[in-house]
Amino acid sequence: MCTYAFVHYKLHYACVSCRIGFKRHPRDAGHTCPRCAAPLPCAGHDFAAPRRSDRKAWSVVAAVLGAGLRYEGFEPCGCGRDPKFRPRTRAQVRARRVITARTGVPLAELLGRADPLEPR
């Protein structure tokens, strides 16, 4: 039975420049930040916003969302329960950027791997 099939859960949206997160119902038109009126990127179902004062953690969130990834613990239909890896520190993001420069593998793919050197 699908976890997300029968109930429409709110999704997390984050404004990286204001360093705040919101939960909103998904809709066709984009959501905007109430503080700066910038478009809010969707961060997924399982996003946990860091504290506003934690600039280092927000820089990691900016890198993940900038690569087009979301924080999801389930597959979109809810059947798969395999949690997705997302970096938590700037050192993890930096290491994946170095490997991207050396190997040419897209950054979005490496940000989703727990071990960036392990081939898929």
Buried (B, 14 or more C-beta within 10 A) or exposed (E): EEBBEEEEEEBBBBBBEBBBBBEEEEEEEEBEBEEEEEEBBBBBBBBEBBEEEEEEBBBBBBBBBEBEBBBBBBBEEBEBEEEBEBBEEBEBBEBBBEBBEEEEBEBBBBBBBEEBEEEE
